[in-house]
């Protein structure tokens, strides 16, 4: 698979977005519809964490007798996380206390437009906050996608927990953010429940692409600064409310996959959300949690492959 990095414009003037375009090894097949994919990552993470899933889906297309062909695959970093954070250093004052999810949704639409991705041949794929923001972008501009595939999206918000001064937000801001070596980082991650069940592949990608070496301290720090991560948690309330209020505008097929041990989604919450969507499928995966993408991408890849082939 050929990989090319790009820098494109954010929806705000002067803001830039780091994007990565993947071109499948298998050439487009005559008579098969070309499908584009756009990936939006979860809060606190970065675009490269999609790569285990992207590689697995590509292999399924190489082996299977698919009805469509993969064309352009785009993953990008939110403006304040991953490589985009470095591009926008000194310009993110608006994202330090509350980063509204409408911002991410508008950036999704901006990336779509700049890569020439159209609603007739593009599927939006998002994890957690990225899934919610993809759904929100569809309510802002209906039929921007031919379909949306969400991995454990956020469909409701606890206003007290995610208040900008709550214990959860303050704990996020004050958590550890500095490691001497990769080995120290991996050991630390394995000691924390949020990362404990991640695959070695995902943990290595998280370090290799999600950290940088600070010249002042000589420590490896997260590209997604905890201040911006906390701001995104705090800024989700209005976005989730508006997404729910306007979900009747999501006319394209939607599939939601979620983890048995998710601390974000419940079956009843999804059923309520799905009640006004005309085309929706919901699938639960066993023995995984909210960060299932990094815990076990194999079953997700099969579901995504089947979803793409449904068009």
N, C-alpha and C positions, 0 to 999 in steps of 0.2 A: 504494500500500500504506500503510495506516494504521499508525503506530508509537506505542506508549505505553510509557513507562518505569515500572517498579515496583520496590519494595523489599520483599523477603520474608525470612522467617527461615531461617537456616542450621540445620544439624542440631545444632550446639552451642548451648547457651543463651547468649543475648546477642549472637550473631553474626548479621550481616545479609548479604543477597545482593542485588546489583543485577541486575535482569532487564529484558529488553526483549521486548515482545510485538508481533508483526507480524500484522496482519489483511489477508489478500489482498484486492485490489480486486474480484476476481470473486466474486460471491455464491455461497453454497452452492447446488448444483443438486439439485433434487428427484430422488430415486431414486438418487443417488450417495452412497456412504459418505463421511462427513467424516473426514479424517485430520489428527491433530495431530503436530507435529514439535518435538522438544526438542534443542537444539544445545549441546554442551559443547566449549569451545575447548582449544587446545594450551597447554602450559606456557610462561609468559612472555608470553602474548598476552591477548586480550580478545574479548568477544562480538561486537563490530561487524565483526571480520574475516570473519564468516560472511555479511555482507550481499551481497557480490558473488554468492555462490552462491545465496542466498535469492532475490535478484532474478531470476537466470537461471531458477531452477526455477519461479518464479511465471509468467514469460513462457511457458515450455513448457506450463504448465497452461492459460494463456489461449489458446494457439494449437492445442494438441493435443486429440484426442478421448479424453480420459482416462476411466477407469472410476470414479475417486474424485474427491473435492473436497478442496482444502486448507482447513483450518479455522483452528486456532490454532497459531501458530509462536512458540516461545519460545527465546530465547538468553540465557544468563546468565554472569556473571563469577564465576570461582572466588573464594573468600572473601578471598584474599590478593593478588588481581590485578585489573586493570581498575578499574572504579568501586567494586567491593566492597572493595578495599584501603583506599580513603578512608573508607568507612563503618565499617570495623573497625580504624581506626588506634588503636593502644594496646592492642588486645585480642588480638594475634596472636603472643604470646610462644611459644605451642606450635608455631608454624609457622616459626621462624627457623633451626633446624638441620636438622630432618627433618619434612617435611610428608607424612604417610602418604597414599597414594592411596585408602585406605579412606575418608578424610575427604571427598574429592571425590565418591566413589561415594555416600556417605550424603547429601551435599548434593544430588546429582542426584535421589535419591528424595524428598528434602524439597521440592525445586522441583516435581517431578511432582505431589505431593500437594496443594500449596498452589494450584496452578493447575487442579486437578481433572482432570489428565491420567491416563487409565486405560490399562491394558495392552491393552485390546481395540481401541483406536483411536489409539495413539500410537507413533511411531517415534523411537527414540533415535539421534542422529547425533553422532559425536565425531571429533575430529582428534588424532592422536598420543596424548598423555596423556589427553585428553578421550575418545578412543575406547576406550582401555584401561579408564578409570574407568567408562564406560558399560557395558562388558562386565562389569566387576567388580560394578557395582550390580545387574545381572541375576542374578549368582550369589548375592548377598546376599538378593534378593527375587525369585525366579523369576516370569516372566510379568508383570513390570512394564512390558514393552514388547511390542508385536505384532511388531516387527522392529528390528534394529540395523544401522546403516550406518556403517562405520568408514573413515576416511581415514588410511591409513598408521599404524595403531595400534602401540603398543609391546607386543610379545608376549614379549620376553625382556629380561634385564637383566645387564649386566656388573658384578658386585659390586665388583671392584677399581676400575673407572673411576668408579663412582658412589658410592664411599665418601665420607663427608662431608669428609674431608681430602685427597681426591685432587687431582691437578693440574687436572683438568677442572672440578671443583667450585670450586676456588679461582680459576680463571680466570673462571668465571661471576660470582663475587662481585666480583671486582676489575675487571671490564670497564667501559668508558666509560659514564657515565650523566649526561650534561649537555651541552646544545647551546644556542647563542645564538639560533639561528633555525631555522625549518623547512627552509630551503635547506641549512643546515649538517648537519641531521639526515639529509636525503635523500642528500646527498653522502657522508656517512659510511656510511650503509646500503649504498649502491651499491658501496662499496669492500670490503665484507665478503661472502665467499662465501655465507653463510647468507641474505643478503637480495638478492644480486646479480641473481637471476632473477625477483624479484617483479614483478608488474604495477605500473604507476604508480598504478592505482586502489587496490591493496592497501597500497602504501607511504604514500599519502596518508591512508588510513583509519588506518593504524598510528600516524602522527603525530597526526592530529586527535583520535583517541579513546584512544590508548595512552600519551600523554604529558600532563604538566601543567606549568604554569610555577611554579617554586619562588619564593615571595616573598622568601626570604632571599638566594638567589644570582642570581635573575632568569634562571636557566637552565631550559630545558625538560628534564624528567626523566621516566623511565619510570614509569607507574603500577604496573607489575609490577616492584617493586624486585628487583635482582639477588640480594639475600639470600634472598628468598622463592622466586625461580626456582631457585636452587641447592638450596634445601631440598626442593623438589619433585623435582628430579633424585635427590637423596640418599634421598628417602623412597619411591621406587618399588619397591624390591626385594621387600618382603613382599607388596605389592599384586599385583604381576605373578605372583609364585609362587602366591598363593592363587587368583588368577584362573585360572591354568593347572590347578591341582589340582582346582578346582571347575567347570571348563568344561563338564562333563557336565550341569550344571544350566541351561545356556543352551539352552533348548528352542525359542526363536523363530528365525525365519529371520535369517541374518546375511549381509551382503555386506561384503567388504573390498576396497577399491581402494588400490593402492600405486604408488609411483613407480619407474620403471626404475633411477633413480640413488639410491634410498633408502639411507641409511646406518643405518637402523633395522631394516628388514625384509628377509628373504631368502625365496625360494620354499620352501626346505626347512623353514625355521622355521614358515612359515604352514601348510604341509602337515601338520606335526606337530601344531600347534595345532588345525587343522580336523578331525583324525582322530576326535575324539569329539563333534563338532557334527553333529546330524542334518540341518540345512538350512543350507548355506553356499555362497557363490559368491565366487570370488577373481578380481580383474581387475587386470592391470598396465597402467599408462599410460606411454607412451614419452616420453623427453626431459624428465622432471620428477623431482624428488627428494622428500625427506621432507616439505618444506613446499609440496607440490604445490597445496594449496588456494589459496595466495597467488601461485603461479606461473602456473597455468592452470586456472581454475575451470570452463571450458566443458565438457570431457569428463566431469568429476565431476558436473556438473548433469544431464547426460543419463543417466548411470548412476543417480543418485539419483531422477530422475523415473521411470525404468523400475522401480526398486525399489519406490517408493511405489505405482505402478500394478499391482504384482504381488499386491496384497492385495484 
